[in-house]
Amino acid sequence: MIILTNNPDVETKLKDQNILRIDGTYRDVLVKARDLVHQGHRLLTHPLMGSLKPNETPYRTIAVSSEQGALDTDSLMLIENAIGTFDKFAQVTRPDRGVNTPERMLADFRMIDLSLITSALEGF
């Protein structure tokens, strides 16, 4: 599998995995996952897993298959819907998020994202 992430804690903790570091936003991770789905990879984890809304956290980690095959329409619909959901929630501004988000809050978001992907990978 390939693990796409913009979370440096995931990259550090899962260093033995095939990590594709995304230097960008939550949405950038979703778009890269969509690009890989178009190339024949399948989603292995839900792109919106967890109870945090897309406008509540800057971090996202998604696992996709390392092998390529025919276009998986279920994966494509799921990732396209996830991007649409992200865009919808991005319109709702959060005054406690953005350039002034405290580091302790960012650390919490990284930990939540790491916990979600670690739990999901236990099934593989």
C-alpha positions as a Markdown table, in Angstrom:
| # | Residue | x | y | z |
|---|---|---|---|---|
| 1 | Met | 0.0 | 0.0 | 0.0 |
| 2 | Ile | 0.9 | 3.7 | -0.4 |
| 3 | Ile | 0.2 | 6.0 | 2.5 |
| 4 | Leu | -0.5 | 9.6 | 1.5 |
| 5 | Thr | -0.1 | 12.1 | 4.2 |
| 6 | Asn | 0.6 | 15.7 | 5.0 |
| 7 | Asn | 1.1 | 14.8 | 8.7 |
| 8 | Pro | 4.8 | 14.7 | 9.7 |
| 9 | Asp | 4.0 | 12.5 | 12.7 |
| 10 | Val | 2.6 | 9.8 | 10.4 |
| 11 | Glu | 5.8 | 10.0 | 8.3 |
| 12 | Thr | 7.9 | 9.6 | 11.4 |
| 13 | Lys | 5.9 | 6.9 | 13.2 |
| 14 | Leu | 5.2 | 4.7 | 10.1 |
| 15 | Lys | 8.6 | 5.2 | 8.5 |
| 16 | Asp | 8.7 | 1.4 | 7.5 |
| 17 | Gln | 5.7 | 1.9 | 5.3 |
| 18 | Asn | 5.5 | 3.2 | 1.8 |
| 19 | Ile | 4.8 | 6.9 | 2.6 |
| 20 | Leu | 4.1 | 9.5 | 0.0 |
| 21 | Arg | 4.6 | 12.9 | 1.8 |
| 22 | Ile | 2.3 | 15.6 | 0.5 |
| 23 | Asp | 3.6 | 19.1 | 1.1 |
| 24 | Gly | 0.3 | 20.8 | 1.2 |
| 25 | Thr | -3.2 | 20.9 | 2.7 |
| 26 | Tyr | -5.8 | 18.4 | 3.6 |
| 27 | Arg | -7.4 | 19.1 | 0.2 |
| 28 | Asp | -4.0 | 18.4 | -1.5 |
| 29 | Val | -4.0 | 14.9 | 0.0 |
| 30 | Leu | -7.5 | 14.3 | -1.3 |
| 31 | Val | -6.5 | 15.5 | -4.8 |
| 32 | Lys | -3.4 | 13.3 | -4.9 |
| 33 | Ala | -5.5 | 10.3 | -3.8 |
| 34 | Arg | -7.9 | 11.1 | -6.6 |
| 35 | Asp | -5.1 | 11.3 | -9.1 |
| 36 | Leu | -3.9 | 7.9 | -7.9 |
| 37 | Val | -7.4 | 6.4 | -8.2 |
| 38 | His | -7.5 | 7.7 | -11.8 |
| 39 | Gln | -4.2 | 5.8 | -12.4 |
| 40 | Gly | -5.9 | 2.5 | -11.2 |
| 41 | His | -5.1 | 2.5 | -7.5 |
| 42 | Arg | -7.9 | 1.7 | -5.0 |
| 43 | Leu | -8.7 | 3.5 | -1.8 |
| 44 | Leu | -8.0 | 1.3 | 1.2 |
| 45 | Thr | -9.1 | 3.8 | 3.9 |
| 46 | His | -12.0 | 6.2 | 3.8 |
| 47 | Pro | -10.8 | 9.7 | 2.8 |
| 48 | Leu | -12.9 | 11.4 | 5.5 |
| 49 | Met | -12.5 | 8.9 | 8.3 |
| 50 | Gly | -12.9 | 10.1 | 11.8 |
| 51 | Ser | -15.4 | 12.5 | 13.3 |
| 52 | Leu | -13.4 | 15.7 | 12.6 |
| 53 | Lys | -14.9 | 17.8 | 9.8 |
| 54 | Pro | -12.5 | 18.9 | 7.0 |
| 55 | Asn | -12.5 | 22.5 | 8.2 |
| 56 | Glu | -11.5 | 21.4 | 11.8 |
| 57 | Thr | -8.1 | 19.8 | 11.1 |
| 58 | Pro | -5.3 | 20.6 | 8.7 |
| 59 | Tyr | -4.1 | 16.9 | 8.5 |
| 60 | Arg | -5.2 | 14.0 | 6.5 |
| 61 | Thr | -3.7 | 10.5 | 5.8 |
| 62 | Ile | -5.2 | 8.1 | 3.3 |
| 63 | Ala | -4.0 | 4.6 | 2.3 |
| 64 | Val | -4.3 | 3.4 | -1.3 |
| 65 | Ser | -3.3 | 0.2 | -3.0 |
| 66 | Ser | 0.2 | 0.0 | -4.3 |
| 67 | Glu | -1.0 | -2.1 | -7.3 |
| 68 | Gln | -2.7 | -0.6 | -10.2 |
| 69 | Gly | -5.6 | -2.1 | -12.1 |
| 70 | Ala | -8.7 | -1.0 | -13.9 |
| 71 | Leu | -10.4 | 2.2 | -12.6 |
| 72 | Asp | -12.2 | 1.4 | -9.4 |
| 73 | Thr | -15.5 | 3.3 | -9.7 |
| 74 | Asp | -16.3 | 2.9 | -6.0 |
| 75 | Ser | -13.0 | 4.5 | -5.1 |
| 76 | Leu | -13.5 | 7.2 | -7.6 |
| 77 | Met | -17.0 | 8.1 | -6.4 |
| 78 | Leu | -15.8 | 8.0 | -2.8 |
| 79 | Ile | -12.8 | 10.4 | -3.4 |
| 80 | Glu | -14.8 | 12.7 | -5.6 |
| 81 | Asn | -17.5 | 13.0 | -2.9 |
| 82 | Ala | -14.8 | 13.6 | -0.2 |
| 83 | Ile | -13.4 | 16.5 | -2.2 |
| 84 | Gly | -16.9 | 17.9 | -2.6 |
| 85 | Thr | -17.5 | 17.6 | 1.1 |
| 86 | Phe | -14.2 | 19.2 | 1.8 |
| 87 | Asp | -15.0 | 22.1 | -0.5 |
| 88 | Lys | -18.4 | 22.5 | 1.2 |
| 89 | Phe | -16.9 | 22.7 | 4.7 |
| 90 | Ala | -14.0 | 24.9 | 3.6 |
| 91 | Gln | -16.6 | 27.7 | 3.0 |
| 92 | Val | -17.3 | 27.6 | 6.8 |
| 93 | Thr | -14.6 | 29.7 | 8.4 |
| 94 | Arg | -13.3 | 28.8 | 11.8 |
| 95 | Pro | -11.8 | 31.7 | 13.7 |
| 96 | Asp | -9.7 | 29.3 | 15.8 |
| 97 | Arg | -8.0 | 27.8 | 12.7 |
| 98 | Gly | -5.5 | 29.0 | 10.3 |
| 99 | Val | -2.2 | 30.8 | 10.6 |
| 100 | Asn | -2.7 | 31.5 | 14.3 |
| 101 | Thr | -3.6 | 27.9 | 15.3 |
| 102 | Pro | -1.7 | 27.2 | 18.5 |
| 103 | Glu | 1.0 | 24.5 | 18.2 |
| 104 | Arg | -0.5 | 22.4 | 21.0 |
| 105 | Met | -3.8 | 22.3 | 18.9 |
| 106 | Leu | -1.9 | 21.3 | 15.8 |
| 107 | Ala | -0.1 | 18.6 | 17.8 |
| 108 | Asp | -3.5 | 17.2 | 18.9 |
| 109 | Phe | -4.7 | 17.1 | 15.3 |
| 110 | Arg | -1.5 | 15.3 | 14.2 |
| 111 | Met | -2.1 | 12.8 | 17.0 |
| 112 | Ile | -5.7 | 12.2 | 16.0 |
| 113 | Asp | -4.8 | 11.7 | 12.4 |
| 114 | Leu | -2.0 | 9.3 | 13.3 |
| 115 | Ser | -4.3 | 7.3 | 15.6 |
| 116 | Leu | -6.9 | 7.0 | 12.9 |
| 117 | Ile | -4.5 | 5.7 | 10.3 |
| 118 | Thr | -2.8 | 3.4 | 12.7 |
| 119 | Ser | -6.1 | 1.8 | 13.8 |
| 120 | Ala | -7.1 | 1.4 | 10.1 |
| 121 | Leu | -3.9 | -0.2 | 9.2 |
| 122 | Glu | -4.3 | -2.8 | 11.9 |
| 123 | Gly | -6.8 | -4.6 | 9.6 |
| 124 | Phe | -4.2 | -5.1 | 6.9 |
